[in-house]
Amino acid sequence: MSTSADPLATLAALPGVAESVNAVRTAVDRVYGHRVMRRRSNEVTSEAALRGARGSAALAGADWALEEVRRRTDFGAEGEPRTVGAALRLTAEAGQLLSIWRQSPLRVLARLHLVAAGGAEGDERIGRPRQSGEPVDEPLIGSDLPLPDADEVAGRLEGLAGLLLAGSEAPALVTAAVVHGELLALRPFVSRNGLVARAAERIVLVGSGLDPKSICPAEVGYAELGAAPYMAALEGYASGTPEGMAVWIAHCGRAVELGVRESTAVCEALQRGAA
């Protein structure tokens, strides 16, 4: 596939993107080469899932300490507990959807929203793109970015699905960043779009083979970098300019690197017998 026929590959050629891609690949290769991964990779995966869910929930307004997430079981209430529960459910569900994602990304997105909105039985808005006039509850973004109308959302979702199904020569980081950024910019559902977008990014990183064991939780990195830089980078994506897109991809790459650092620390703790 030529670059001109491959929009994702075009993004991969933007100035600075190759450096981000290479830095991510180096970091991921390093943690996968850790000796703990030979025998205890399942433990690292489980811990990465917990920490990733905590990070995603933090960006959605429920910034709990890791140990609080680890010990709590009451996630059915409203407010922050429900947000943390949604993040945990999405992390668990994402790994089960890889094969479906390759055939129908939109079906997976609908499923992710259903999972995120658990306990909302009977609400016809759940699990489908929003319709004209339906409000969106996304506190982190609020009115900072223009909200596309329902027709634009439907068209761009179809375009995103077509892009994914067509395949690309672009690195996994670029594809994952576009999926994440597009879903945040569109906010296709009436709620929980950030949680869904970050879960979809995780599916791309795992399914692409970059992070097959799901041990590099970018969500940890996004939370560590903070909400303000996250939103500033997202505004770059939404601008559609080459410079803005490159900034967003670099931000996503840095988040993956920080997720790798987190899991490397987990590996070191397991090696010491301290985890």
Buried (B, 14 or more C-beta within 10 A) or exposed (E): EEEEEBBBBBBBEBEEBEEBBEBBBEBBEEBBEBEBBEEBBEBBBEBBBBBBBBBBBBBBEBBBEBEEBEEEEEBEEEEBBBBBBBBBBBBEBBBEBBEEBBEBBBBBBBBBBBBBBBEBEEEEBBBBBBEEEEEBEBEBBEEEBEBBEBEEBBEBBEEBBEBBEEEBEBBBBBBBBBBBBBBBBBBBBBBBBBBBBBBBBBBBBBBBEBBEBBBBBBBBBBBBBEBEBBBBBBBBBBBEEBEBBBBBBBBBBBBBBBBBBBBBBBBEEBEEEEB
